[in-house]
Structures are given as structure tokens and as C-alpha cells.
Amino acid sequence: MKIRYTLVIFTLILFFSACNSSKQISSSINNAKSLYQTGNYENALQQFEEVITDYEKKNQQKECPVYGDAAYAAMQLGETDKAISYFKKDQRSNFASADTYYQLSELYREIDNLSKELDELEAYVNKFPEGKEMEKVKRRLFEVYVESENWEQANTLWETLSEDDQEKIVLLEGYFTTNKALDNDPVCNLIATNLLGKDENNLVGLDWMAKKYFWQAEYLYQDELKAYEKNKTNKQYKKLLKALDVVSSDFKTSLNYFEKIYAQDPKPATAKYIGNIYNRLDNKKKAEYYYGLAEH
């Protein structure tokens, strides 16, 4: 009977001890959150860390509700490494949210860790399809795919971006880069036209159109000249003259684009293209002038 009574007393002591401990932790958390709200981030972080220590001593990391809070406090204090560490722990707890993954992606972006930023962005998209930051996350994920040369993923993700995002010049340029890498020339033509419709001096669009018409003209010129050299008949000569009209028109179109490029960004490579065009148009004086610029 005495043993049973002792066990009951011991159980009650443990119960009340646990209750007191729980109340104390709850009080500490509330106090820490109040400190955070008033901008006292240093003391808030200290209190959050005391709560974390208590949970970790009991090996109850999954039940710890304040890893995210500690991470935010650390962010406010500019302690990026600590913030990342706490957000990672939050991901392994029962309290991880979409914001946990979003904030981690932002922190990895801040320290220029592209591969880890990519992991967090992809995790967000896969785990939180209704996340409030989804459009922003997909927009950034597209940029990361382009930057990391994940062309197929970028091309697939593009179709899921909002209509507003698909009209943004910086994203259109990324979509252009993607399709150029995938050798989707017809799509590149459409994007370049769209870019120039939004900004007639857009360098990405100008560069594509300039080179498109240049090589279109050059290949036709070479092909028809070879054909005439091989078969010097009146019929073939007339065909050559007709082709040269097209060649001349395309070179002039290309020249217009290249001159706009050179006015913004006078690189030797662009000067050489312009010199080649003037050479084909039989303007030797201007050809020599631009060839001279190409050498500097």
C-alpha cells in the first residue's frame, strides 16, 4: 500500500513538474515574441535559443515550435548563417511552412549559393502548390534555371508563369536565351520581335535580327555565286541577279540592326559585321572605316 502511495505521489510530482515546465516554456515563447515585435531582436533571439536548448536537451527537435522564430530574429540581426541553420532545423520539425522554404531560398540567394537556392525553390513549388509566394517563386526559379543552364526545365516552367511575367522584358530575354540554347529558331524569331516591339533598342532582339538577316543574305550570296560559277549560262546569270536583289535587301536590313547595336555598344565584333556588310554592298570606303574600328 505504501509503495502504491509513493508511486502516485511520484507520478503527480512528474505531472505538475511537466505542467510547470510547459507553462514556463510557453511564457518564454510569448515573451520572446513580444520582444521581437518591439524590435528587440537580440533579446528575442536569446530567449528563443533558450527554448530551443530545452527542446534539444530532451531530444524533441521535431516538437520545437520556435526554430522559425529564431531564424527570423537572426535575419533581423544580420546573422545569415545562424538564420539558415535554424530554418533548416525548422524544415525537420513539425512546424515547417511554405515561408520556411521561401526564406531559405532568399538567404541562399543573398550569399550567392545558386544550387541550394534552386533546391529550396523547387521544394517550395513541389510542396506548397497553393503557397502565397508561388508566382514570385516560379519567376525566380525560371531565372535560376536559365542562369544554371537547365534549359529544358526553364522551357517547361515558362508555360506556367503568369501572363504578366511572360511580358516582362528581363524574363523574355531569359526565355530567348533558353530557346536559343535549344536551337528553337522559330521561337527565337517570335521572342526577338516581341522584345523589339516593347523596346526598339533592345540589344537581345537587335542582335538576333541583325545576325539572322546577315547570315540569310551571306548564305544566299555564296550559294548563288557558286551555282553561277558552276554553270555560267544566261539563265543562271539572271537567277544570280535576282538573288542579289534579295541579298542586298537583307544586308541593308541587317545593317540597320547592327548600326543600332553599335550606337549603344561599340564593340569591335559589331564593327566587323558592319564592315562586311558595306563590303558586300560595294561601299569600300565605309567598309575600310569599320574594319579599322574592328581592330581597336
LINDA-V537783 format. One record per residue. N is the residue number from 0. RES is the residue in three letters. SS is DSSP state (h for helix, s for strand, l for the rest). PHI is phi in whole degrees, 0 to 359 (none if undefined). D_LAST is the distance of its C-alpha to the last C-alpha in Angstrom with 1 decimal. Layout:
n=N res=RES ss=SS phi=PHI d_last=D_LAST
n=N res=RES ss=SS phi=PHI d_last=D_LAST
This chain:
n=0 res=MET ss=l phi=none d_last=103.6
n=1 res=LYS ss=h phi=296 d_last=102.2
n=2 res=ILE ss=h phi=296 d_last=99.2
n=3 res=ARG ss=h phi=298 d_last=98.5
n=4 res=TYR ss=h phi=297 d_last=98.7
n=5 res=THR ss=h phi=297 d_last=96.3
n=6 res=LEU ss=h phi=296 d_last=93.7
n=7 res=VAL ss=h phi=297 d_last=94.0
n=8 res=ILE ss=h phi=300 d_last=93.4
n=9 res=PHE ss=h phi=298 d_last=90.4
n=10 res=THR ss=h phi=297 d_last=88.9
n=11 res=LEU ss=h phi=296 d_last=89.4
n=12 res=ILE ss=h phi=299 d_last=87.7
n=13 res=LEU ss=h phi=298 d_last=84.7
n=14 res=PHE ss=h phi=297 d_last=84.6
n=15 res=PHE ss=h phi=293 d_last=84.7
n=16 res=SER ss=h phi=296 d_last=82.3
n=17 res=ALA ss=h phi=296 d_last=79.8
n=18 res=CYS ss=h phi=298 d_last=80.4
n=19 res=ASN ss=h phi=297 d_last=79.9
n=20 res=SER ss=h phi=297 d_last=76.7
n=21 res=SER ss=h phi=297 d_last=75.5
n=22 res=LYS ss=h phi=296 d_last=76.3
n=23 res=GLN ss=h phi=295 d_last=74.6
n=24 res=ILE ss=h phi=296 d_last=71.4
n=25 res=SER ss=h phi=299 d_last=71.6
n=26 res=SER ss=h phi=294 d_last=72.1
n=27 res=SER ss=h phi=296 d_last=69.2
n=28 res=ILE ss=h phi=296 d_last=66.9
n=29 res=ASN ss=h phi=299 d_last=68.0
n=30 res=ASN ss=h phi=294 d_last=67.6
n=31 res=ALA ss=h phi=297 d_last=64.1
n=32 res=LYS ss=h phi=293 d_last=63.1
n=33 res=SER ss=h phi=295 d_last=64.6
n=34 res=LEU ss=h phi=298 d_last=62.6
n=35 res=TYR ss=h phi=297 d_last=59.4
n=36 res=GLN ss=h phi=298 d_last=60.2
n=37 res=THR ss=l phi=271 d_last=60.7
n=38 res=GLY ss=l phi=87 d_last=57.3
n=39 res=ASN ss=l phi=270 d_last=58.9
n=40 res=TYR ss=h phi=293 d_last=56.5
n=41 res=GLU ss=h phi=296 d_last=57.1
n=42 res=ASN ss=h phi=290 d_last=60.9
n=43 res=ALA ss=h phi=298 d_last=60.6
n=44 res=LEU ss=h phi=299 d_last=58.5
n=45 res=GLN ss=h phi=301 d_last=61.0
n=46 res=GLN ss=h phi=291 d_last=63.8
n=47 res=PHE ss=h phi=300 d_last=62.1
n=48 res=GLU ss=h phi=292 d_last=61.4
n=49 res=GLU ss=h phi=295 d_last=65.1
n=50 res=VAL ss=h phi=295 d_last=66.0
n=51 res=ILE ss=h phi=300 d_last=63.5
n=52 res=THR ss=h phi=302 d_last=65.1
n=53 res=ASP ss=h phi=298 d_last=68.5
n=54 res=TYR ss=h phi=293 d_last=67.5
n=55 res=GLU ss=h phi=290 d_last=65.7
n=56 res=LYS ss=h phi=297 d_last=68.7
n=57 res=LYS ss=l phi=270 d_last=70.8
n=58 res=ASN ss=l phi=58 d_last=68.2
n=59 res=GLN ss=l phi=242 d_last=68.0
n=60 res=GLN ss=h phi=302 d_last=64.2
n=61 res=LYS ss=h phi=297 d_last=64.5
n=62 res=GLU ss=h phi=270 d_last=66.8
n=63 res=CYS ss=l phi=286 d_last=64.7
n=64 res=PRO ss=l phi=267 d_last=63.8
n=65 res=VAL ss=l phi=241 d_last=61.5
n=66 res=TYR ss=h phi=300 d_last=58.5
n=67 res=GLY ss=h phi=297 d_last=56.5
n=68 res=ASP ss=h phi=299 d_last=57.8
n=69 res=ALA ss=h phi=297 d_last=56.9
n=70 res=ALA ss=h phi=297 d_last=53.4
n=71 res=TYR ss=h phi=296 d_last=53.0
n=72 res=ALA ss=h phi=297 d_last=54.3
n=73 res=ALA ss=h phi=296 d_last=51.9
n=74 res=MET ss=h phi=300 d_last=49.0
n=75 res=GLN ss=h phi=297 d_last=50.2
n=76 res=LEU ss=l phi=269 d_last=50.2
n=77 res=GLY ss=l phi=76 d_last=46.6
n=78 res=GLU ss=l phi=267 d_last=48.1
n=79 res=THR ss=h phi=299 d_last=45.9
n=80 res=ASP ss=h phi=299 d_last=47.0
n=81 res=LYS ss=h phi=294 d_last=50.6
n=82 res=ALA ss=h phi=299 d_last=50.2
n=83 res=ILE ss=h phi=299 d_last=48.7
n=84 res=SER ss=h phi=301 d_last=51.6
n=85 res=TYR ss=h phi=288 d_last=54.2
n=86 res=PHE ss=h phi=295 d_last=52.6
n=87 res=LYS ss=h phi=297 d_last=52.7
n=88 res=LYS ss=h phi=293 d_last=56.3
n=89 res=ASP ss=h phi=299 d_last=57.0
n=90 res=GLN ss=h phi=299 d_last=55.8
n=91 res=ARG ss=l phi=268 d_last=58.5
n=92 res=SER ss=l phi=266 d_last=61.1
n=93 res=ASN ss=l phi=273 d_last=63.3
n=94 res=PHE ss=l phi=242 d_last=61.4
n=95 res=ALA ss=l phi=297 d_last=57.9
n=96 res=SER ss=l phi=230 d_last=56.6
n=97 res=ALA ss=h phi=301 d_last=53.6
n=98 res=ASP ss=h phi=299 d_last=52.3
n=99 res=THR ss=h phi=302 d_last=52.4
n=100 res=TYR ss=h phi=289 d_last=49.8
n=101 res=TYR ss=h phi=296 d_last=47.7
n=102 res=GLN ss=h phi=295 d_last=47.6
n=103 res=LEU ss=h phi=297 d_last=46.8
n=104 res=SER ss=h phi=298 d_last=43.8
n=105 res=GLU ss=h phi=293 d_last=42.6
n=106 res=LEU ss=h phi=292 d_last=43.1
n=107 res=TYR ss=h phi=293 d_last=41.2
n=108 res=ARG ss=h phi=295 d_last=38.4
n=109 res=GLU ss=h phi=299 d_last=38.5
n=110 res=ILE ss=l phi=263 d_last=38.1
n=111 res=ASP ss=l phi=62 d_last=35.5
n=112 res=ASN ss=l phi=255 d_last=37.8
n=113 res=LEU ss=h phi=296 d_last=36.7
n=114 res=SER ss=h phi=294 d_last=39.2
n=115 res=LYS ss=h phi=285 d_last=42.2
n=116 res=GLU ss=h phi=299 d_last=41.2
n=117 res=LEU ss=h phi=301 d_last=41.1
n=118 res=ASP ss=h phi=301 d_last=44.6
n=119 res=GLU ss=h phi=290 d_last=46.1
n=120 res=LEU ss=h phi=295 d_last=44.6
n=121 res=GLU ss=h phi=296 d_last=46.0
n=122 res=ALA ss=h phi=297 d_last=49.3
n=123 res=TYR ss=h phi=300 d_last=49.6
n=124 res=VAL ss=h phi=299 d_last=49.1
n=125 res=ASN ss=h phi=284 d_last=51.6
n=126 res=LYS ss=h phi=270 d_last=54.2
n=127 res=PHE ss=l phi=229 d_last=54.2
n=128 res=PRO ss=l phi=301 d_last=53.7
n=129 res=GLU ss=l phi=255 d_last=55.2
n=130 res=GLY ss=l phi=302 d_last=53.3
n=131 res=LYS ss=l phi=294 d_last=52.5
n=132 res=GLU ss=l phi=261 d_last=48.9
n=133 res=MET ss=h phi=302 d_last=48.4
n=134 res=GLU ss=h phi=298 d_last=46.0
n=135 res=LYS ss=h phi=296 d_last=43.8
n=136 res=VAL ss=h phi=295 d_last=44.1
n=137 res=LYS ss=h phi=295 d_last=43.2
n=138 res=ARG ss=h phi=298 d_last=40.2
n=139 res=ARG ss=h phi=291 d_last=38.9
n=140 res=LEU ss=h phi=298 d_last=40.0
n=141 res=PHE ss=h phi=300 d_last=37.9
n=142 res=GLU ss=h phi=298 d_last=34.8
n=143 res=VAL ss=h phi=291 d_last=35.7
n=144 res=TYR ss=h phi=301 d_last=36.2
n=145 res=VAL ss=h phi=295 d_last=32.7
n=146 res=GLU ss=h phi=297 d_last=31.2
n=147 res=SER ss=l phi=267 d_last=33.2
n=148 res=GLU ss=l phi=62 d_last=32.5
n=149 res=ASN ss=l phi=269 d_last=36.2
n=150 res=TRP ss=h phi=296 d_last=35.5
n=151 res=GLU ss=h phi=297 d_last=39.1
n=152 res=GLN ss=h phi=296 d_last=40.5
n=153 res=ALA ss=h phi=296 d_last=38.0
n=154 res=ASN ss=h phi=296 d_last=38.8
n=155 res=THR ss=h phi=290 d_last=42.5
n=156 res=LEU ss=h phi=294 d_last=42.4
n=157 res=TRP ss=h phi=308 d_last=40.5
n=158 res=GLU ss=l phi=295 d_last=43.7
n=159 res=THR ss=l phi=262 d_last=45.6
n=160 res=LEU ss=l phi=288 d_last=43.5
n=161 res=SER ss=l phi=293 d_last=44.9
n=162 res=GLU ss=h phi=300 d_last=44.0
n=163 res=ASP ss=h phi=297 d_last=42.5
n=164 res=ASP ss=h phi=295 d_last=40.2
n=165 res=GLN ss=h phi=291 d_last=39.2
n=166 res=GLU ss=l phi=258 d_last=37.9
n=167 res=LYS ss=l phi=282 d_last=35.7
n=168 res=ILE ss=h phi=302 d_last=32.0
n=169 res=VAL ss=h phi=298 d_last=31.1
n=170 res=LEU ss=h phi=283 d_last=33.7
n=171 res=LEU ss=h phi=299 d_last=32.9
n=172 res=GLU ss=h phi=296 d_last=29.3
n=173 res=GLY ss=h phi=295 d_last=31.0
n=174 res=TYR ss=h phi=294 d_last=33.3
n=175 res=PHE ss=h phi=298 d_last=30.4
n=176 res=THR ss=h phi=303 d_last=28.7
n=177 res=THR ss=h phi=299 d_last=32.1
n=178 res=ASN ss=h phi=288 d_last=32.8
n=179 res=LYS ss=h phi=294 d_last=29.4
n=180 res=ALA ss=h phi=294 d_last=30.2
n=181 res=LEU ss=l phi=270 d_last=33.7
n=182 res=ASP ss=l phi=58 d_last=32.4
n=183 res=ASN ss=l phi=267 d_last=34.3
n=184 res=ASP ss=h phi=301 d_last=32.3
n=185 res=PRO ss=h phi=301 d_last=35.1
n=186 res=VAL ss=h phi=291 d_last=35.2
n=187 res=CYS ss=h phi=299 d_last=31.4
n=188 res=ASN ss=h phi=300 d_last=31.7
n=189 res=LEU ss=h phi=295 d_last=34.5
n=190 res=ILE ss=h phi=293 d_last=32.7
n=191 res=ALA ss=h phi=300 d_last=29.5
n=192 res=THR ss=h phi=297 d_last=31.7
n=193 res=ASN ss=h phi=297 d_last=33.6
n=194 res=LEU ss=h phi=298 d_last=30.5
n=195 res=LEU ss=h phi=288 d_last=29.3
n=196 res=GLY ss=h phi=291 d_last=32.9
n=197 res=LYS ss=h phi=276 d_last=32.8
n=198 res=ASP ss=l phi=207 d_last=29.4
n=199 res=GLU ss=l phi=296 d_last=27.6
n=200 res=ASN ss=l phi=253 d_last=24.3
n=201 res=ASN ss=l phi=297 d_last=24.8
n=202 res=LEU ss=h phi=293 d_last=21.6
n=203 res=VAL ss=h phi=296 d_last=23.6
n=204 res=GLY ss=h phi=295 d_last=25.6
n=205 res=LEU ss=h phi=298 d_last=22.7
n=206 res=ASP ss=h phi=299 d_last=20.8
n=207 res=TRP ss=h phi=296 d_last=24.0
n=208 res=MET ss=h phi=293 d_last=25.0
n=209 res=ALA ss=h phi=300 d_last=21.7
n=210 res=LYS ss=h phi=286 d_last=21.6
n=211 res=LYS ss=h phi=301 d_last=25.4
n=212 res=TYR ss=h phi=287 d_last=25.6
n=213 res=PHE ss=h phi=298 d_last=22.6
n=214 res=TRP ss=h phi=288 d_last=24.3
n=215 res=GLN ss=h phi=299 d_last=27.7
n=216 res=ALA ss=h phi=289 d_last=26.8
n=217 res=GLU ss=h phi=295 d_last=25.0
n=218 res=TYR ss=h phi=295 d_last=28.0
n=219 res=LEU ss=h phi=294 d_last=30.5
n=220 res=TYR ss=h phi=300 d_last=28.8
n=221 res=GLN ss=h phi=296 d_last=28.8
n=222 res=ASP ss=h phi=296 d_last=32.4
n=223 res=GLU ss=h phi=288 d_last=33.9
n=224 res=LEU ss=h phi=294 d_last=32.4
n=225 res=LYS ss=h phi=296 d_last=33.8
n=226 res=ALA ss=h phi=296 d_last=37.0
n=227 res=TYR ss=h phi=289 d_last=37.3
n=228 res=GLU ss=h phi=299 d_last=36.5
n=229 res=LYS ss=h phi=280 d_last=39.2
n=230 res=ASN ss=l phi=215 d_last=41.7
n=231 res=LYS ss=l phi=276 d_last=41.3
n=232 res=THR ss=l phi=248 d_last=44.1
n=233 res=ASN ss=h phi=299 d_last=44.4
n=234 res=LYS ss=h phi=298 d_last=44.6
n=235 res=GLN ss=h phi=291 d_last=41.4
n=236 res=TYR ss=h phi=294 d_last=39.7
n=237 res=LYS ss=h phi=297 d_last=40.8
n=238 res=LYS ss=h phi=296 d_last=39.6
n=239 res=LEU ss=h phi=296 d_last=36.1
n=240 res=LEU ss=h phi=298 d_last=36.1
n=241 res=LYS ss=h phi=296 d_last=37.2
n=242 res=ALA ss=h phi=294 d_last=34.5
n=243 res=LEU ss=h phi=295 d_last=31.8
n=244 res=ASP ss=h phi=296 d_last=32.9
n=245 res=VAL ss=h phi=293 d_last=32.3
n=246 res=VAL ss=h phi=301 d_last=28.9
n=247 res=SER ss=h phi=298 d_last=27.9
n=248 res=SER ss=h phi=297 d_last=29.2
n=249 res=ASP ss=h phi=291 d_last=27.4
n=250 res=PHE ss=h phi=295 d_last=24.0
n=251 res=LYS ss=h phi=294 d_last=24.5
n=252 res=THR ss=h phi=296 d_last=25.6
n=253 res=SER ss=h phi=298 d_last=22.5
n=254 res=LEU ss=h phi=301 d_last=20.3
n=255 res=ASN ss=h phi=302 d_last=22.2
n=256 res=TYR ss=h phi=292 d_last=21.4
n=257 res=PHE ss=h phi=295 d_last=17.7
n=258 res=GLU ss=h phi=294 d_last=17.4
n=259 res=LYS ss=h phi=293 d_last=19.4
n=260 res=ILE ss=h phi=294 d_last=17.1
n=261 res=TYR ss=h phi=295 d_last=13.9
n=262 res=ALA ss=h phi=295 d_last=16.0
n=263 res=GLN ss=h phi=269 d_last=16.9
n=264 res=ASP ss=l phi=216 d_last=13.9
n=265 res=PRO ss=l phi=286 d_last=10.6
n=266 res=LYS ss=l phi=268 d_last=9.0
n=267 res=PRO ss=h phi=303 d_last=6.7
n=268 res=ALA ss=h phi=298 d_last=10.2
n=269 res=THR ss=h phi=291 d_last=11.9
n=270 res=ALA ss=h phi=299 d_last=9.9
n=271 res=LYS ss=h phi=293 d_last=10.8
n=272 res=TYR ss=h phi=302 d_last=14.3
n=273 res=ILE ss=h phi=297 d_last=14.6
n=274 res=GLY ss=h phi=300 d_last=13.7
n=275 res=ASN ss=h phi=297 d_last=16.3
n=276 res=ILE ss=h phi=294 d_last=18.8
n=277 res=TYR ss=h phi=297 d_last=18.6
n=278 res=ASN ss=h phi=295 d_last=19.1
n=279 res=ARG ss=h phi=292 d_last=22.1
n=280 res=LEU ss=l phi=274 d_last=23.4
n=281 res=ASP ss=l phi=64 d_last=23.2
n=282 res=ASN ss=l phi=251 d_last=21.1
n=283 res=LYS ss=h phi=295 d_last=19.1
n=284 res=LYS ss=h phi=297 d_last=17.8
n=285 res=LYS ss=h phi=288 d_last=16.1
n=286 res=ALA ss=h phi=299 d_last=15.0
n=287 res=GLU ss=h phi=296 d_last=13.2
n=288 res=TYR ss=h phi=298 d_last=11.6
n=289 res=TYR ss=h phi=285 d_last=10.3
n=290 res=TYR ss=h phi=297 d_last=9.3
n=291 res=GLY ss=h phi=296 d_last=7.2
n=292 res=LEU ss=h phi=294 d_last=5.6
n=293 res=ALA ss=h phi=291 d_last=5.6
n=294 res=GLU ss=l phi=273 d_last=3.8
n=295 res=HIS ss=l phi=259 d_last=0.0
